């Protein structure tokens, strides 16, 4: 939970690089791997009573950070520059678990008596987990808070303290750290948004363990599986049941230090996460496959537990319109595959888009979208959203200048499809990101056609990703669904454009979502307000089917792409075909973008033009025998459609042509059947056309 401090007040109080390197070389322990989890951990002999681990690891090469190897400084430090937003910190799970498992007494500096402030409910949460939390706040000294006496200073506490948890501005940290050293604390923990390098190094020299820009409540919940209930990516892939930090742990297998030289923390591969992410054995029965929780609601422990859930002060289930265990497992799996922080599932892809924009926009706001979109999205943006006071302006994704021309001060987001439906246009995500960064607005990417197997937009600057899970993720044409994924990297407080995330929310007694939930604030707000109030909830059975489909996503996409390329090459040489728009063909104008964003394949949905226009277009779709004529894509079965008479029927002919769905256009979604059968079916259908 982020203390009530302006994000712009986060500053790096730094040392010169040489001094910092010397300090790190002297204080950072060796790291090595656990055989069970393949995660980098600190040696049990050096933690927590000896030398501290590196302050942080950052995935952003342009940010200053310390590496996991002793004595290495990965980038120069600017001792005066603000770091806003802070890069995410990467402490090993075993290190955090060790802290949360061993500390017994926590002094919380800066705690508030306001029951709806993060410090208050973090204190309450940690008490419920068995910790004694002693509040420190000079303005409340001598009073009682949650059953504990409040002290003015750390030095006034008359008993030993294991950990000092700091809810103060970064600039206020140094004297608190000095006091923590003086009273013999073992750990200094700085809350979300709090970081002071100079103070951290002082604590390390004194033998303390330092954690910065983290919330112990969130980390406890993540390691114990509670955070997964909210669709947050825990980063944990395991065939063992979740074990909370203060519960009895399974034995950890350690590798000898000399065997770990040069070994870095590694993330499980895509296929492993597609099968395992989001699902651990059922804690009660041990069932390995995720159960279908076909229930509307969940029993509360007591009145206080119920109140905490409704106030968003603790993790848990209330009602399946908001959260459901089966749906939550799918949310975490998709977040993991996209490399995102958290996800929120909905009843359809359109519902996901609605929830996204409802969370972002106020009446009178605007957003910009690519003109090459699924026809239903164009209709939603152009016809329905204006009734809510939201204006959408379209741009040509092949012309980045056209994007700059339509962005205004009222623009709150840019929306694109990574691989467009139906035309197969590949959009330059990084070029779009450069524009959105200039204006301080998020880039939203619909990654439905590419899937995270072919393209991962977050790696190229996207801030939010949406899916129609109905398509390739589910993959079998049997379950509707949608999903929003947030990267966790967008700074919602950098400007005043997003009050729904940075201002008090009256529906939750003034709770500020970005302050409270940090890098998963967007999906939390979308769930707690938009999904709650409008109710486009994914059914647990649909979530189960979609998870089952995702387990073979990597296998299916390889076959989809291989078949699509062969079919496109066949059509390219057919006498009745005027043109083929498939980015995977040699010499296609999008080849450089395919190589950059879609190196594993250009997808399996594309269009071609049949000579003879509208009449022959409809003739082909009515003449196929293996292809199914229906309004879906991403099925194991091959599908065919004439967009001008179906999905894009509501558009004018000019809009149809701009969207790549003119009267002569036929859309194909290539399945995983024998490709020779698909080619033969198309050949006989094309031969039925009159020229």
Secondary structure, DSSP 8 states (H G I E B T S, - for coil): ---S--GGG-B-----HHHHHHHHHHH---EEEBTTT--EEE-TTTSSSSS---S---S-TTS--B-SSTT-B-S---SS-B-SS-------HHHHHHHHHH--EEEEET--S-TTSHHHHHHHHHHHTT-EEEEE-GGGTTSEETTEE-BSSGGG--S--SEEEE-S-GGGHHHHHHHHHHTT-SEEEE-TT---HHHHHHHHHTT-EEE-S--HHHHHHHHTTSGGGGTB------SS----TTS------B--GGGGTT-------HHHHHHHTT----TTT--SS------SB---SSHHHHHHHHTTSS----BTTT--HHHHHHHHHHHHHHT-SEEEEESSHHHHHHHHHHHH--TT-EEEEESSS-HHHHHIIIIIGGGGT-EEEEE-TT-HHHHHHH--TTEEEEEEESB-TTT--B--HHHHHHHHHHHT-EEEEE-TTTHHHH--GGGGT-SEEEEETTTTTT-SS----EEEEE-S---TTSSSS-HHHHS-BGGGTTB-HHHHHGGGHHHHHIIIIIIHHH-----HHHHHHHHHHHTTHHHHHHHHHHHHHHHHHHHHT-TTEEEEE-TTSTT-TTHHHHHHH-TT---SEEEEEETTHHHHHHHHHHH-SSSEESS--S-SS-EEE-GGGTTTTTS-HHHHHHTT--TTEEEEE--SS-HHHHHHHHHHHHTT---
